[in-house]
Amino acid sequence: MAEFNEQLTQASEIFKALSHPARLCIVNKLTRMNLNVTQMQDCLSMSQSNISQHLTILKSKGIIKGTRIGSEVIYSLADERMKALVMQFLNG
């Protein structure tokens, strides 16, 4: 029972992280391709610092990961379950 409660808590934290439209948009974009912050900025019409704040939240919950290549960080899904979840809700 304690293990199930832990799973519920983890799932709740993931849903909280996805509850902001910008973060949900970021995860949705990352279901199709890996992106850097500049590429996200072009699509989201947000400042780079604002996007970085959202990325930090998504990374802290284990939803996405960043890989440094030279001076840039390329973001991708760390949890492949997110692809199915987001596609189910947003892409029908």
TINUVO-649255 format. One record per atom (N, C-alpha, C): residue number from 1; residue in three letters; chain; atom name; x, y, z. Coordinates in nm, 4 decimals. Layout:
k:NUM, r:ALA, c:A, a:CA, c1:X, c2:Y, c3:Z
...
***
This chain:
k:1, r:MET, c:A, a:N, c1:0.0815, c2:-0.1195, c3:0.0000
k:1, r:MET, c:A, a:CA, c1:0.0000, c2:0.0000, c3:0.0000
k:1, r:MET, c:A, a:C, c1:0.0864, c2:0.1267, c3:0.0000
k:2, r:ALA, c:A, a:N, c1:0.1972, c2:0.1252, c3:0.0738
k:2, r:ALA, c:A, a:CA, c1:0.2856, c2:0.2411, c3:0.0774
k:2, r:ALA, c:A, a:C, c1:0.3462, c2:0.2674, c3:-0.0596
k:3, r:GLU, c:A, a:N, c1:0.3781, c2:0.1619, c3:-0.1331
k:3, r:GLU, c:A, a:CA, c1:0.4344, c2:0.1773, c3:-0.2674
k:3, r:GLU, c:A, a:C, c1:0.3332, c2:0.2417, c3:-0.3608
k:4, r:PHE, c:A, a:N, c1:0.2073, c2:0.2005, c3:-0.3505
k:4, r:PHE, c:A, a:CA, c1:0.1030, c2:0.2593, c3:-0.4345
k:4, r:PHE, c:A, a:C, c1:0.0834, c2:0.4064, c3:-0.4001
k:5, r:ASN, c:A, a:N, c1:0.0874, c2:0.4409, c3:-0.2711
k:5, r:ASN, c:A, a:CA, c1:0.0756, c2:0.5808, c3:-0.2313
k:5, r:ASN, c:A, a:C, c1:0.1907, c2:0.6638, c3:-0.2873
k:6, r:GLU, c:A, a:N, c1:0.3104, c2:0.6066, c3:-0.2915
k:6, r:GLU, c:A, a:CA, c1:0.4260, c2:0.6757, c3:-0.3497
k:6, r:GLU, c:A, a:C, c1:0.4048, c2:0.6973, c3:-0.4999
k:7, r:GLN, c:A, a:N, c1:0.3499, c2:0.5976, c3:-0.5669
k:7, r:GLN, c:A, a:CA, c1:0.3208, c2:0.6120, c3:-0.7104
k:7, r:GLN, c:A, a:C, c1:0.2180, c2:0.7226, c3:-0.7337
k:8, r:LEU, c:A, a:N, c1:0.1169, c2:0.7285, c3:-0.6470
k:8, r:LEU, c:A, a:CA, c1:0.0157, c2:0.8334, c3:-0.6586
k:8, r:LEU, c:A, a:C, c1:0.0776, c2:0.9717, c3:-0.6392
k:9, r:THR, c:A, a:N, c1:0.1666, c2:0.9827, c3:-0.5432
k:9, r:THR, c:A, a:CA, c1:0.2331, c2:1.1099, c3:-0.5166
k:9, r:THR, c:A, a:C, c1:0.3181, c2:1.1516, c3:-0.6357
k:10, r:GLN, c:A, a:N, c1:0.3943, c2:1.0577, c3:-0.6914
k:10, r:GLN, c:A, a:CA, c1:0.4778, c2:1.0885, c3:-0.8077
k:10, r:GLN, c:A, a:C, c1:0.3929, c2:1.1293, c3:-0.9274
k:11, r:ALA, c:A, a:N, c1:0.2845, c2:1.0566, c3:-0.9517
k:11, r:ALA, c:A, a:CA, c1:0.1959, c2:1.0900, c3:-1.0635
k:11, r:ALA, c:A, a:C, c1:0.1351, c2:1.2289, c3:-1.0435
k:12, r:SER, c:A, a:N, c1:0.0962, c2:1.2590, c3:-0.9216
k:12, r:SER, c:A, a:CA, c1:0.0390, c2:1.3899, c3:-0.8905
k:12, r:SER, c:A, a:C, c1:0.1381, c2:1.5016, c3:-0.9204
k:13, r:GLU, c:A, a:N, c1:0.2647, c2:1.4817, c3:-0.8852
k:13, r:GLU, c:A, a:CA, c1:0.3680, c2:1.5822, c3:-0.9110
k:13, r:GLU, c:A, a:C, c1:0.3884, c2:1.6026, c3:-1.0619
k:14, r:ILE, c:A, a:N, c1:0.3827, c2:1.4954, c3:-1.1369
k:14, r:ILE, c:A, a:CA, c1:0.3966, c2:1.5058, c3:-1.2829
k:14, r:ILE, c:A, a:C, c1:0.2789, c2:1.5834, c3:-1.3416
k:15, r:PHE, c:A, a:N, c1:0.1583, c2:1.5509, c3:-1.2978
k:15, r:PHE, c:A, a:CA, c1:0.0411, c2:1.6235, c3:-1.3486
k:15, r:PHE, c:A, a:C, c1:0.0454, c2:1.7704, c3:-1.3100
k:16, r:LYS, c:A, a:N, c1:0.0950, c2:1.8016, c3:-1.1914
k:16, r:LYS, c:A, a:CA, c1:0.1095, c2:1.9417, c3:-1.1510
k:16, r:LYS, c:A, a:C, c1:0.2065, c2:2.0139, c3:-1.2448
k:17, r:ALA, c:A, a:N, c1:0.3172, c2:1.9480, c3:-1.2764
k:17, r:ALA, c:A, a:CA, c1:0.4160, c2:2.0091, c3:-1.3658
k:17, r:ALA, c:A, a:C, c1:0.3573, c2:2.0323, c3:-1.5045
k:18, r:LEU, c:A, a:N, c1:0.2722, c2:1.9441, c3:-1.5492
k:18, r:LEU, c:A, a:CA, c1:0.2115, c2:1.9568, c3:-1.6819
k:18, r:LEU, c:A, a:C, c1:0.0899, c2:2.0494, c3:-1.6829
k:19, r:SER, c:A, a:N, c1:0.0499, c2:2.0984, c3:-1.5666
k:19, r:SER, c:A, a:CA, c1:-0.0745, c2:2.1757, c3:-1.5596
k:19, r:SER, c:A, a:C, c1:-0.0625, c2:2.3173, c3:-1.6154
k:20, r:HIS, c:A, a:N, c1:0.0581, c2:2.3657, c3:-1.6376
k:20, r:HIS, c:A, a:CA, c1:0.0749, c2:2.4990, c3:-1.6962
k:20, r:HIS, c:A, a:C, c1:0.0757, c2:2.4866, c3:-1.8488
k:21, r:PRO, c:A, a:N, c1:0.0008, c2:2.5699, c3:-1.9188
k:21, r:PRO, c:A, a:CA, c1:-0.0062, c2:2.5589, c3:-2.0652
k:21, r:PRO, c:A, a:C, c1:0.1306, c2:2.5650, c3:-2.1346
k:22, r:ALA, c:A, a:N, c1:0.2206, c2:2.6491, c3:-2.0861
k:22, r:ALA, c:A, a:CA, c1:0.3526, c2:2.6593, c3:-2.1499
k:22, r:ALA, c:A, a:C, c1:0.4308, c2:2.5288, c3:-2.1335
k:23, r:ARG, c:A, a:N, c1:0.4251, c2:2.4686, c3:-2.0148
k:23, r:ARG, c:A, a:CA, c1:0.4983, c2:2.3435, c3:-1.9936
k:23, r:ARG, c:A, a:C, c1:0.4374, c2:2.2303, c3:-2.0750
k:24, r:LEU, c:A, a:N, c1:0.3062, c2:2.2288, c3:-2.0836
k:24, r:LEU, c:A, a:CA, c1:0.2400, c2:2.1272, c3:-2.1655
k:24, r:LEU, c:A, a:C, c1:0.2771, c2:2.1460, c3:-2.3122
k:25, r:CYS, c:A, a:N, c1:0.2871, c2:2.2691, c3:-2.3567
k:25, r:CYS, c:A, a:CA, c1:0.3280, c2:2.2984, c3:-2.4937
k:25, r:CYS, c:A, a:C, c1:0.4711, c2:2.2514, c3:-2.5189
k:26, r:ILE, c:A, a:N, c1:0.5601, c2:2.2772, c3:-2.4229
k:26, r:ILE, c:A, a:CA, c1:0.6994, c2:2.2340, c3:-2.4369
k:26, r:ILE, c:A, a:C, c1:0.7064, c2:2.0825, c3:-2.4513
k:27, r:VAL, c:A, a:N, c1:0.6375, c2:2.0114, c3:-2.3636
k:27, r:VAL, c:A, a:CA, c1:0.6402, c2:1.8645, c3:-2.3696
k:27, r:VAL, c:A, a:C, c1:0.5795, c2:1.8167, c3:-2.5009
k:28, r:ASN, c:A, a:N, c1:0.4723, c2:1.8805, c3:-2.5440
k:28, r:ASN, c:A, a:CA, c1:0.4109, c2:1.8432, c3:-2.6715
k:28, r:ASN, c:A, a:C, c1:0.5100, c2:1.8600, c3:-2.7865
k:29, r:LYS, c:A, a:N, c1:0.5829, c2:1.9710, c3:-2.7881
k:29, r:LYS, c:A, a:CA, c1:0.6826, c2:1.9934, c3:-2.8940
k:29, r:LYS, c:A, a:C, c1:0.7946, c2:1.8894, c3:-2.8874
k:30, r:LEU, c:A, a:N, c1:0.8322, c2:1.8511, c3:-2.7658
k:30, r:LEU, c:A, a:CA, c1:0.9402, c2:1.7541, c3:-2.7511
k:30, r:LEU, c:A, a:C, c1:0.8970, c2:1.6117, c3:-2.7852
k:31, r:THR, c:A, a:N, c1:0.7671, c2:1.5887, c3:-2.8032
k:31, r:THR, c:A, a:CA, c1:0.7243, c2:1.4568, c3:-2.8499
k:31, r:THR, c:A, a:C, c1:0.7615, c2:1.4367, c3:-2.9966
k:32, r:ARG, c:A, a:N, c1:0.7842, c2:1.5483, c3:-3.0676
k:32, r:ARG, c:A, a:CA, c1:0.8144, c2:1.5408, c3:-3.2105
k:32, r:ARG, c:A, a:C, c1:0.9631, c2:1.5514, c3:-3.2415
k:33, r:MET, c:A, a:N, c1:1.0348, c2:1.6350, c3:-3.1630
k:33, r:MET, c:A, a:CA, c1:1.1772, c2:1.6541, c3:-3.1896
k:33, r:MET, c:A, a:C, c1:1.2445, c2:1.7141, c3:-3.0677
k:34, r:ASN, c:A, a:N, c1:1.3742, c2:1.6965, c3:-3.0601
k:34, r:ASN, c:A, a:CA, c1:1.4540, c2:1.7588, c3:-2.9554
k:34, r:ASN, c:A, a:C, c1:1.4790, c2:1.9040, c3:-2.9937
k:35, r:LEU, c:A, a:N, c1:1.4773, c2:1.9929, c3:-2.8946
k:35, r:LEU, c:A, a:CA, c1:1.4884, c2:2.1364, c3:-2.9217
k:35, r:LEU, c:A, a:C, c1:1.5808, c2:2.2047, c3:-2.8220
k:36, r:ASN, c:A, a:N, c1:1.6370, c2:2.3176, c3:-2.8645
k:36, r:ASN, c:A, a:CA, c1:1.7083, c2:2.4030, c3:-2.7700
k:36, r:ASN, c:A, a:C, c1:1.6143, c2:2.5172, c3:-2.7299
k:37, r:VAL, c:A, a:N, c1:1.6570, c2:2.5987, c3:-2.6353
k:37, r:VAL, c:A, a:CA, c1:1.5705, c2:2.7059, c3:-2.5845
k:37, r:VAL, c:A, a:C, c1:1.5341, c2:2.8054, c3:-2.6940
k:38, r:THR, c:A, a:N, c1:1.6270, c2:2.8382, c3:-2.7809
k:38, r:THR, c:A, a:CA, c1:1.5993, c2:2.9341, c3:-2.8886
k:38, r:THR, c:A, a:C, c1:1.4888, c2:2.8819, c3:-2.9801
k:39, r:GLN, c:A, a:N, c1:1.4927, c2:2.7542, c3:-3.0132
k:39, r:GLN, c:A, a:CA, c1:1.3883, c2:2.6962, c3:-3.0976
k:39, r:GLN, c:A, a:C, c1:1.2528, c2:2.6992, c3:-3.0271
k:40, r:MET, c:A, a:N, c1:1.2531, c2:2.6782, c3:-2.8970
k:40, r:MET, c:A, a:CA, c1:1.1275, c2:2.6852, c3:-2.8211
k:40, r:MET, c:A, a:C, c1:1.0774, c2:2.8285, c3:-2.8152
k:41, r:GLN, c:A, a:N, c1:1.1689, c2:2.9225, c3:-2.8011
k:41, r:GLN, c:A, a:CA, c1:1.1330, c2:3.0637, c3:-2.7915
k:41, r:GLN, c:A, a:C, c1:1.0623, c2:3.1100, c3:-2.9188
k:42, r:ASP, c:A, a:N, c1:1.1095, c2:3.0645, c3:-3.0327
k:42, r:ASP, c:A, a:CA, c1:1.0468, c2:3.1006, c3:-3.1598
k:42, r:ASP, c:A, a:C, c1:0.9021, c2:3.0530, c3:-3.1652
k:43, r:CYS, c:A, a:N, c1:0.8762, c2:2.9369, c3:-3.1094
k:43, r:CYS, c:A, a:CA, c1:0.7424, c2:2.8781, c3:-3.1166
k:43, r:CYS, c:A, a:C, c1:0.6499, c2:2.9229, c3:-3.0043
k:44, r:LEU, c:A, a:N, c1:0.7063, c2:2.9542, c3:-2.8869
k:44, r:LEU, c:A, a:CA, c1:0.6236, c2:2.9834, c3:-2.7703
k:44, r:LEU, c:A, a:C, c1:0.5979, c2:3.1320, c3:-2.7486
k:45, r:SER, c:A, a:N, c1:0.6694, c2:3.2181, c3:-2.8164
k:45, r:SER, c:A, a:CA, c1:0.6563, c2:3.3632, c3:-2.7975
k:45, r:SER, c:A, a:C, c1:0.6734, c2:3.4018, c3:-2.6514
k:46, r:MET, c:A, a:N, c1:0.7773, c2:3.3474, c3:-2.5890
k:46, r:MET, c:A, a:CA, c1:0.8107, c2:3.3778, c3:-2.4502
k:46, r:MET, c:A, a:C, c1:0.9577, c2:3.4138, c3:-2.4442
k:47, r:SER, c:A, a:N, c1:0.9953, c2:3.4810, c3:-2.3375
k:47, r:SER, c:A, a:CA, c1:1.1363, c2:3.5137, c3:-2.3195
k:47, r:SER, c:A, a:C, c1:1.2150, c2:3.3877, c3:-2.2865
k:48, r:GLN, c:A, a:N, c1:1.3428, c2:3.3927, c3:-2.3157
k:48, r:GLN, c:A, a:CA, c1:1.4293, c2:3.2788, c3:-2.2897
k:48, r:GLN, c:A, a:C, c1:1.4322, c2:3.2467, c3:-2.1400
k:49, r:SER, c:A, a:N, c1:1.4334, c2:3.3488, c3:-2.0552
k:49, r:SER, c:A, a:CA, c1:1.4372, c2:3.3245, c3:-1.9109
k:49, r:SER, c:A, a:C, c1:1.3080, c2:3.2596, c3:-1.8620
k:50, r:ASN, c:A, a:N, c1:1.1949, c2:3.2976, c3:-1.9191
k:50, r:ASN, c:A, a:CA, c1:1.0676, c2:3.2368, c3:-1.8816
k:50, r:ASN, c:A, a:C, c1:1.0637, c2:3.0895, c3:-1.9228
k:51, r:ILE, c:A, a:N, c1:1.1087, c2:3.0617, c3:-2.0430
k:51, r:ILE, c:A, a:CA, c1:1.1139, c2:2.9226, c3:-2.0890
k:51, r:ILE, c:A, a:C, c1:1.2073, c2:2.8421, c3:-1.9998
k:52, r:SER, c:A, a:N, c1:1.3207, c2:2.8988, c3:-1.9637
k:52, r:SER, c:A, a:CA, c1:1.4162, c2:2.8284, c3:-1.8786
k:52, r:SER, c:A, a:C, c1:1.3551, c2:2.7931, c3:-1.7432
k:53, r:GLN, c:A, a:N, c1:1.2723, c2:2.8808, c3:-1.6897
k:53, r:GLN, c:A, a:CA, c1:1.2043, c2:2.8507, c3:-1.5633
k:53, r:GLN, c:A, a:C, c1:1.1120, c2:2.7306, c3:-1.5773
k:54, r:HIS, c:A, a:N, c1:1.0399, c2:2.7253, c3:-1.6875
k:54, r:HIS, c:A, a:CA, c1:0.9509, c2:2.6116, c3:-1.7119
k:54, r:HIS, c:A, a:C, c1:1.0317, c2:2.4836, c3:-1.7339
k:55, r:LEU, c:A, a:N, c1:1.1425, c2:2.4947, c3:-1.8048
k:55, r:LEU, c:A, a:CA, c1:1.2278, c2:2.3775, c3:-1.8275
k:55, r:LEU, c:A, a:C, c1:1.2829, c2:2.3224, c3:-1.6963
k:56, r:THR, c:A, a:N, c1:1.3182, c2:2.4110, c3:-1.6055
k:56, r:THR, c:A, a:CA, c1:1.3699, c2:2.3685, c3:-1.4749
k:56, r:THR, c:A, a:C, c1:1.2663, c2:2.2859, c3:-1.3995
k:57, r:ILE, c:A, a:N, c1:1.1424, c2:2.3273, c3:-1.4044
k:57, r:ILE, c:A, a:CA, c1:1.0347, c2:2.2527, c3:-1.3376
k:57, r:ILE, c:A, a:C, c1:1.0175, c2:2.1160, c3:-1.4027
k:58, r:LEU, c:A, a:N, c1:1.0150, c2:2.1119, c3:-1.5347
k:58, r:LEU, c:A, a:CA, c1:0.9979, c2:1.9848, c3:-1.6053
k:58, r:LEU, c:A, a:C, c1:1.1150, c2:1.8901, c3:-1.5793
k:59, r:LYS, c:A, a:N, c1:1.2355, c2:1.9449, c3:-1.5734
k:59, r:LYS, c:A, a:CA, c1:1.3534, c2:1.8625, c3:-1.5449
k:59, r:LYS, c:A, a:C, c1:1.3495, c2:1.8101, c3:-1.4021
k:60, r:SER, c:A, a:N, c1:1.3064, c2:1.8917, c3:-1.3078
k:60, r:SER, c:A, a:CA, c1:1.3043, c2:1.8498, c3:-1.1679
k:60, r:SER, c:A, a:C, c1:1.2068, c2:1.7348, c3:-1.1429
k:61, r:LYS, c:A, a:N, c1:1.1077, c2:1.7221, c3:-1.2276
k:61, r:LYS, c:A, a:CA, c1:1.0098, c2:1.6138, c3:-1.2142
k:61, r:LYS, c:A, a:C, c1:1.0457, c2:1.4923, c3:-1.2997
k:62, r:GLY, c:A, a:N, c1:1.1590, c2:1.4996, c3:-1.3712
k:62, r:GLY, c:A, a:CA, c1:1.2046, c2:1.3865, c3:-1.4509
k:62, r:GLY, c:A, a:C, c1:1.1289, c2:1.3682, c3:-1.5814
k:63, r:ILE, c:A, a:N, c1:1.0620, c2:1.4737, c3:-1.6269
k:63, r:ILE, c:A, a:CA, c1:0.9832, c2:1.4656, c3:-1.7501
k:63, r:ILE, c:A, a:C, c1:1.0715, c2:1.4881, c3:-1.8720
k:64, r:ILE, c:A, a:N, c1:1.1656, c2:1.5826, c3:-1.8612
k:64, r:ILE, c:A, a:CA, c1:1.2580, c2:1.6110, c3:-1.9707
k:64, r:ILE, c:A, a:C, c1:1.4014, c2:1.6041, c3:-1.9204
k:65, r:LYS, c:A, a:N, c1:1.4935, c2:1.6033, c3:-2.0143
k:65, r:LYS, c:A, a:CA, c1:1.6359, c2:1.6082, c3:-1.9806
k:65, r:LYS, c:A, a:C, c1:1.7045, c2:1.6994, c3:-2.0798
k:66, r:GLY, c:A, a:N, c1:1.8183, c2:1.7520, c3:-2.0384
k:66, r:GLY, c:A, a:CA, c1:1.8973, c2:1.8383, c3:-2.1246
k:66, r:GLY, c:A, a:C, c1:2.0337, c2:1.7782, c3:-2.1480
k:67, r:THR, c:A, a:N, c1:2.0794, c2:1.7857, c3:-2.2718
k:67, r:THR, c:A, a:CA, c1:2.2112, c2:1.7359, c3:-2.3083
k:67, r:THR, c:A, a:C, c1:2.2909, c2:1.8522, c3:-2.3639
k:68, r:ARG, c:A, a:N, c1:2.4038, c2:1.8821, c3:-2.3013
k:68, r:ARG, c:A, a:CA, c1:2.4873, c2:1.9925, c3:-2.3459
k:68, r:ARG, c:A, a:C, c1:2.5700, c2:1.9493, c3:-2.4669
k:69, r:ILE, c:A, a:N, c1:2.5605, c2:2.0291, c3:-2.5722
k:69, r:ILE, c:A, a:CA, c1:2.6411, c2:2.0091, c3:-2.6930
k:69, r:ILE, c:A, a:C, c1:2.7071, c2:2.1436, c3:-2.7211
k:70, r:GLY, c:A, a:N, c1:2.8338, c2:2.1527, c3:-2.6875
k:70, r:GLY, c:A, a:CA, c1:2.9042, c2:2.2796, c3:-2.7004
k:70, r:GLY, c:A, a:C, c1:2.8457, c2:2.3804, c3:-2.6050
k:71, r:SER, c:A, a:N, c1:2.7993, c2:2.4923, c3:-2.6573
k:71, r:SER, c:A, a:CA, c1:2.7453, c2:2.5980, c3:-2.5721
k:71, r:SER, c:A, a:C, c1:2.5937, c2:2.5924, c3:-2.5568
k:72, r:GLU, c:A, a:N, c1:2.5288, c2:2.4981, c3:-2.6231
k:72, r:GLU, c:A, a:CA, c1:2.3835, c2:2.4913, c3:-2.6126
k:72, r:GLU, c:A, a:C, c1:2.3390, c2:2.3626, c3:-2.5444
k:73, r:VAL, c:A, a:N, c1:2.2160, c2:2.3664, c3:-2.4937
k:73, r:VAL, c:A, a:CA, c1:2.1553, c2:2.2501, c3:-2.4310
k:73, r:VAL, c:A, a:C, c1:2.0387, c2:2.2071, c3:-2.5186
k:74, r:ILE, c:A, a:N, c1:2.0385, c2:2.0804, c3:-2.5540
k:74, r:ILE, c:A, a:CA, c1:1.9302, c2:2.0236, c3:-2.6337
k:74, r:ILE, c:A, a:C, c1:1.8398, c2:1.9461, c3:-2.5383
k:75, r:TYR, c:A, a:N, c1:1.7110, c2:1.9780, c3:-2.5414
k:75, r:TYR, c:A, a:CA, c1:1.6144, c2:1.9156, c3:-2.4520
k:75, r:TYR, c:A, a:C, c1:1.5389, c2:1.8049, c3:-2.5233
k:76, r:SER, c:A, a:N, c1:1.5101, c2:1.6996, c3:-2.4487
k:76, r:SER, c:A, a:CA, c1:1.4352, c2:1.5855, c3:-2.5005
k:76, r:SER, c:A, a:C, c1:1.3524, c2:1.5271, c3:-2.3873
k:77, r:LEU, c:A, a:N, c1:1.2616, c2:1.4381, c3:-2.4206
k:77, r:LEU, c:A, a:CA, c1:1.1815, c2:1.3709, c3:-2.3186
k:77, r:LEU, c:A, a:C, c1:1.2689, c2:1.2728, c3:-2.2418
k:78, r:ALA, c:A, a:N, c1:1.2608, c2:1.2761, c3:-2.1112
k:78, r:ALA, c:A, a:CA, c1:1.3320, c2:1.1805, c3:-2.0272
k:78, r:ALA, c:A, a:C, c1:1.2410, c2:1.0636, c3:-1.9926
k:79, r:ASP, c:A, a:N, c1:1.1115, c2:1.0897, c3:-1.9974
k:79, r:ASP, c:A, a:CA, c1:1.0118, c2:0.9880, c3:-1.9627
k:79, r:ASP, c:A, a:C, c1:0.9228, c2:0.9674, c3:-2.0854
k:80, r:GLU, c:A, a:N, c1:0.9428, c2:0.8579, c3:-2.1526
k:80, r:GLU, c:A, a:CA, c1:0.8698, c2:0.8321, c3:-2.2776
k:80, r:GLU, c:A, a:C, c1:0.7197, c2:0.8161, c3:-2.2570
k:81, r:ARG, c:A, a:N, c1:0.6773, c2:0.7915, c3:-2.1332
k:81, r:ARG, c:A, a:CA, c1:0.5326, c2:0.7831, c3:-2.1065
k:81, r:ARG, c:A, a:C, c1:0.4638, c2:0.9147, c3:-2.1378
k:82, r:MET, c:A, a:N, c1:0.5389, c2:1.0252, c3:-2.1287
k:82, r:MET, c:A, a:CA, c1:0.4815, c2:1.1571, c3:-2.1546
k:82, r:MET, c:A, a:C, c1:0.4357, c2:1.1700, c3:-2.2990
k:83, r:LYS, c:A, a:N, c1:0.5064, c2:1.1048, c3:-2.3890
k:83, r:LYS, c:A, a:CA, c1:0.4697, c2:1.1120, c3:-2.5311
k:83, r:LYS, c:A, a:C, c1:0.3277, c2:1.0570, c3:-2.5516
k:84, r:ALA, c:A, a:N, c1:0.3029, c2:0.9392, c3:-2.4968
k:84, r:ALA, c:A, a:CA, c1:0.1701, c2:0.8790, c3:-2.5114
k:84, r:ALA, c:A, a:C, c1:0.0646, c2:0.9616, c3:-2.4398
k:85, r:LEU, c:A, a:N, c1:0.0968, c2:1.0116, c3:-2.3219
k:85, r:LEU, c:A, a:CA, c1:0.0017, c2:1.0901, c3:-2.2439
k:85, r:LEU, c:A, a:C, c1:-0.0385, c2:1.2176, c3:-2.3170
k:86, r:VAL, c:A, a:N, c1:0.0603, c2:1.2921, c3:-2.3618
k:86, r:VAL, c:A, a:CA, c1:0.0330, c2:1.4192, c3:-2.4299
k:86, r:VAL, c:A, a:C, c1:-0.0371, c2:1.3954, c3:-2.5629
k:87, r:MET, c:A, a:N, c1:0.0087, c2:1.2964, c3:-2.6361
k:87, r:MET, c:A, a:CA, c1:-0.0553, c2:1.2686, c3:-2.7655
k:87, r:MET, c:A, a:C, c1:-0.2015, c2:1.2278, c3:-2.7461
k:88, r:GLN, c:A, a:N, c1:-0.2303, c2:1.1549, c3:-2.6411
k:88, r:GLN, c:A, a:CA, c1:-0.3678, c2:1.1136, c3:-2.6137
k:88, r:GLN, c:A, a:C, c1:-0.4578, c2:1.2342, c3:-2.5916
k:89, r:PHE, c:A, a:N, c1:-0.4091, c2:1.3320, c3:-2.5177
k:89, r:PHE, c:A, a:CA, c1:-0.4921, c2:1.4474, c3:-2.4836
k:89, r:PHE, c:A, a:C, c1:-0.4926, c2:1.5566, c3:-2.5899
k:90, r:LEU, c:A, a:N, c1:-0.3804, c2:1.5787, c3:-2.6560
k:90, r:LEU, c:A, a:CA, c1:-0.3717, c2:1.6928, c3:-2.7463
k:90, r:LEU, c:A, a:C, c1:-0.3861, c2:1.6586, c3:-2.8946
k:91, r:ASN, c:A, a:N, c1:-0.3480, c2:1.5384, c3:-2.9283
k:91, r:ASN, c:A, a:CA, c1:-0.3473, c2:1.5040, c3:-3.0706
k:91, r:ASN, c:A, a:C, c1:-0.4540, c2:1.4012, c3:-3.1061
k:92, r:GLY, c:A, a:N, c1:-0.5355, c2:1.3705, c3:-3.0108
k:92, r:GLY, c:A, a:CA, c1:-0.6517, c2:1.2879, c3:-3.0291
k:92, r:GLY, c:A, a:C, c1:-0.6340, c2:1.1475, c3:-3.0635
***
